[in-house]
Amino acid sequence: MANPDKVKVGIIGSGFEADIHAAAFQIMPEDAEVVAVASPTPGHAQELANRYGIPRAYLDYREMLKEPGLEMVTITAPNRLHAQMTQHIAKAGIHVVCEKPLCMTLEEADAMIDICRKHGVLLFYAEELFFTPKYVKAKEMADQGAFGKVYQVKQSEKHFGPHADWFWDVNSSGGGVFMDMGCHGIAFCHWFLGRPKIKSVYAHMGTYVHGDKTIGEDDSVCVIEFDNGAVGIVENSWARRGGMDDRVEVYGEGGVTYANLHMGNALPTYSEYGFGYAVEKAPTTKGWTYPVFEELWNYGFPQEMRHFARCVRGREAPQATGEDGRVVMEALYAGYASAGLGCKVALPYRPEGAAKPIDGWLRHRAR
């Protein structure tokens, strides 16, 4: 039976990210509980519900929105559906948690922010790097002056490709690895430095390994100039073998810190035979691997979901909002345009004739 003191949560989706959300709420269950899940794929929602003891499963998320007492819904659907789903959820008077990236266009971002404000609901941007314990500690030290004036922040996330097929389809995702994971790095650098304005974006990208699956980029490098004089460097790859690699570097005139998300929480292991699971995106467990422990906690997912629930109850002020997601969207558009043009792109940036971020790169690559 649902606990009336906890925020009642619904999840849209039943794949990899939906599983993470469901698990995260169970790891830190004090403030919220998942009461429903919806997925259009027959059987999938019920499978997720069975796995986590979720009371109800739906094929249509709009039917789930009629669930009595539902207070917050998390969106883990393909990017092209985020704006439409947010509209429906907000109109139902329910708070929204939207997985990254926020949407497909700046117009959609503005509409999502506006409709949530109009209906008096919160729009949370699900950027777990704001809650990742190692990265939170690095920011705490920086804010305390440990490194003096920070002049460069780097965030790197690399693996051999996404879980779901829709990521490879740029019409569903909006782009390749820069859209999928560059959004993390942009958000991280912006947040870490205290959310200064972005002056310019310069990016390079290419499709090196997965040209048989996508016309999108599978490797990217992006340099962001902020108006406080600092620089953010964002490196991403779907072409890196060996499982997930996620790290940050912080450089200041008085110090430096490195945070490798996995290596400090891993057990260096050799196995001739293999075993069940090592780490996200690792293709094998034979030979040398680095199995991690308390993986979701180390990523920050439970802390993130608990924070959103506490915001719904008015116990905390939102740290990751739709406005953060919009900043990232503008930088993504500028980055793709920069990679296409081969030069810096200044912000503010409003693309013309681009239905999705990657169009700024594809239109020039085709010439």
N, C-alpha and C positions, 0 to 999 in steps of 0.2 A: 504494500500500500504506500502511496506517495506520502512523503513527509511535508506537511504544510509550511514548515519553516525553510525548506530548501527551494531554490529556484527550479522551476519545471522546464526542462530542456527537450527540444526536438532536434534531430539530426537529419539533414537532407543529404542523401548519399549512402552508399554501402561498401565503398571500396577501401583502399589503403588509408586515406586521410580520415574517412568516417570511422574506421576502426581505431585510429589514434585518438580521435575525439572521445569516443565511447570509453576507451581505456583510461584516458586522462581524467575524466570525471570520476571514475571509480578509484583512481589512485588518491585523489583528494576529494572525498565525498561530502565534506562538512557543509558546503554551501549550495550544492546543486545536485540534481539527479536527472538522468535521462529517462523520460517517460514514453518517448515515441521516436520512431525512425521511419523515413520514407525513401523509397527508391523505385524507379519505373521498371527495373529489371525483375521479372517474376522470381520470387523466392529469395532474392538477395537481402531485402530488408528483414525478412523473417529470420534468415540465417544470422545476421548481425544481432538482431534482437535476442535470439536464442543464446548466442555466445556471451552476451553481457547481461542477460536477465532483464531486458527492456520490455515493459509490459505490452506495447502495441506497435504494430508494423503496418505501413501503408504503401500502396503503389503510387498514389498521387499526393505530393507534398501539400497541395491545396486542401485536401481532405484532412491532412494532419493539422493544419492551421486551425481547424475547428475543434481540436482537442481541448476539453475543458481545463482551464487553469494554465495553459501553456504560456510561458513568459519569455522564453528566449529560444531562438533557432539558430543552429550553426549550418552554414552552407559549405558543402564539400563537393559541389557539382562542377562540371567543366566551366571554364572562365566565361564563355559566351552566355551562360545562363545566370550569372551572378546578379546583373542589374534587374532582370525580370523577376527573379525570386525575391530580391530585396523589396521591390515594389509591393509584391503580394504580402510579404511578411509584415512590412510597415503598416500597410492598410488594415491589417488584422490587429494592429496595436501591440505587436510583439517585437521585442528587441532582437537585433540582427548581429550575428557573428559571421563575417565573410572571410573565407580563406583567401590567401594571397594568390595572384595579384587581385586588386579590387574588382576589376572589370575589364572591358575591351577598349573603351574610348574615354576621353576626358568628358565628353557630353554625358556618358553614362555615369561617370563618377559624380559629376555635379548633380545629376538627377537623383542618385542614391542618397547623397547627403541631404538634399532638399526635402525629399519625401519623408525621410526619417525625422528630420527636424519638424516638418509639418504635422506629423502624427505623434510627436512627443515620445519617440522611441530612440534608443541609443544604437548607433552604428559602430560596431567594433571591427577593427582590422586585425585579423589573426596573424600577427607577426610574432612568432615564438622567440625570435632572437632578442626581443626586448625583455624576455623572462628567463633566458638560458643562464643558469647559475654562474658559470665561468665568465660569461660576457657581462653579466650584471656586476660581478666583482671588479672586472677591469674598468667599467665605467665609474663605479664607486671610487676606485683609486684615482682615476683621472680627475673626477670632480673634486677630490680632496687635494689636488695639486701634486700628486705623486710624480708626474712626468713633466711638470711645468706646462708651458704652452704646447699643446698638441698640434703638430703640423701635418701629420699623415696618419690615416687609419685605413687598414686593408682588411677586407673580408673575402674569403675564398670558400667556395663550395663546389665540389666536383664528384661525379660518379659516372656510371656507364649508361645512364638513361632512365627515364621515368617508368613507373609501374603500369599506368593505364595507356591504352592505345590513343585516346583522344589528345594526349599531349603532343603526339607527332603530327597532328592535323592542325595547321596554323589557323584554319578557319574556326576551330573550336577553342584553341588555346590563345591565339593572338600573336604567337611567336615561338621561338625555340627556347634554348637554355637561358638566354638573357631574360626572357619574359618569365620563365619558370623559377629560376633561382637568382638571377640578377636583381629581381625585386627584393630578395632578402638583403643583399649587400647594400643596395641603395638605401633601404629603410634603416639598416643598421648604422651606416656611416652618418646619416642625417640625425638619427636619434642619439648616437654616441657623442656627437659634437654639440648637442644642445639645440638641434633643429635650426641651424642657420639657413639662410636662403641659398639656393643653388645658383651659381653664376653661369656655369657652362658644363657641358658633357662632351667627352670625346670617347669614341668606342671603336673597336675592331672586332670583327667576328667572321666565322667561316663554318662551312659544313665539311668536316674532315673524315668522319667515320660512318655516319648514319644517313648518307645520301640515298640509300635504298628505302628508307622509312619516311623521310621528311624533306621538305624544301627549306625548313627552318635551320637556323644555326645550331651546331652542337658544341661550339666553343666560343667564348667571348671574353674580352678584356675591356674594362671601362674605367675612365679617369674622370672624377667629378671635382670641380672647383667650387668651393663654398665662399661666401662673402666675408667670412671671418679669417680668410687666408689659408685655411686648412685644405687638404686634398684627400679625397677618398678614392681608393683603388678597389675595384670589384672584379674578381676573376671567377669564371664559371665554366663548367664543362660537363657534357654528357658523353665525353669521349675518354674519360679517365677510367682505366680498369682497376679492379681491386677493391671495390666497395666505396662507401662514402668517405670523403675527406672534407672536413669543415673546420676552419680556423680563422683567427683574427690576429692582426699585429697592430700595435699602437706605438707611435713614435712621437716623443716630445723633446723639447730642448733640454729637459732635465731627466729623461728616463725613457724606458721602453718596456713593453710587456708583450708576451706571446701567449695565446690561448688556443691550444689544439683540442677541439671538442671531444675527440675520440681517444687519442693516445693516452691521456691522463686518466681515462676511465676504462681501460682495456686490459685484458690479460694476454700478453704475448703467448701464443699457443702454436704448437706444431702437432699435426695429426696425419697419419698415413691413411686413415679411414674416413675422416670427415665426421661431422655431427650436425645437430639440428639447425642452429642459427648462430651467426657471429655478430653481424651488424647490418644495418639497413643497406641495401643494394649490393651486398657482398654476394658474388655468384657461386662461390664454393667455400667449403670449410676444410678442404684437404690442403696439406702443406702448412705454411705459416699463415695464420690469421690472427685477428685481434678482437676476439669476442668482448662485447661491452656488457656492463651490468647497469640496471636501473636506467635503461636507455631513454625512455620518455621523460623521466625526471631530468636527466642531463640535458635534454633538448629544451626543456622548459614548458612542455605542453600542459602538464597538470597545473602548474603555477599560473599559466596564461588563462586557462578555463576557469579556475577558481577566482582569479581577478575579475573576469567579466561578470561572473555571477555576483560577486560582491558589489560591483558597480550597479547592477540591476537593483540591489537592495539599498543603494546609496551609502555603502560602507567604504567605498574607495572611489577616487576620481579616475576616469578612463585614461589609460596610458597609451593606448593604440586605437586610433579612431579612423573614421572614414577620411578625414582630412589628411592623415598620414598616408593613407592609401592613394589619395589623389596626387600628393607630392611625388610618390613613386611612379604613378602612371605618367606624369609629365616628363620625368627623367627617362623612363623607358622609351617614350616616343622620341625624345631628343637623342637618346643613345642609338636607336635604330637609324634615325636620319643621319647622325654623325657617321656611322659605319658605312652608309650608302654614299654620302658625299665626300668622305675622307677628310673631314675637318671638324673643328669644334663647332658645337651648336649652343648658342647662348639661350639662357632662360630669362624671362618667361618664353615658352614655346607653345605655339598652337598649330598643329599640323593641318595642312589642307589636303583634302581628298584621300585621307588615310582611314580606312574602315577598321584597321587594327594596327598595333604598333609596328609589326614587322614589315608592313607595306613600305615604310620609309627606307628600308634596306633593299627589299626585293625589287622595287621599281628601278633602282640604280644599278643593281647587280645584273639585271637583264639587259642592260645597254651594251 
